[in-house]
Amino acid sequence: MGIVKSKLLKQISKSFPNFLKKDIEKVTNIILSEIQKTLKRSERVEIRGWGSLSVRTQKSSIRRNPKTGDKIAVPKKKVIYWKMSKEMFKKINNEKE
């Protein structure tokens, strides 16, 4: 299950009721746009305690359409790779630090 930006904004405004919703939205938009710009430059983004995002190049390949069985040539492309932090791994797996 993914998270929608509107739900994220609602959750942040619940956690910080003293902030105006428009200010929370502006800050969130700035953070997300900076992450996008950094990844577009093929640089790494690290958020301590959460994980890191980086861009990797996926090689071109021949793949199969599962519906028809036809072979399709897929060109090389850039993909976003996420690696969780050790802290996140421990929280997800209920390990004590």
C-alpha positions, 0 to 999 in steps of 0.5 A: 500500500502506498501513501497519497500526498493528501493523506501525508499532509493530513497526518502531518497536520494532525501531528502539528496542529499549530502549523497552518495547512498551507505552510505544511503543504509548501514545506512538503512540496519544497522537500519533494521537489528538492528530492526530485531535482537531486535524483534528476542530477543522478545524485544520492538522497539520504534521509537519516533514520529512514533510508537513501534514494539513488538512481541506477541505470537498467540495461536494455533487454528483451522481455516477454509480454505475459499476456500475448507471449510476444518478445519486446525490446525494452531500452535502457532506462534510469530507475530509482533504487531505495535502501532502508536504513539500519534503524528502519530495518530494526523498527520494521522487524521489531528488533531492539537497538 
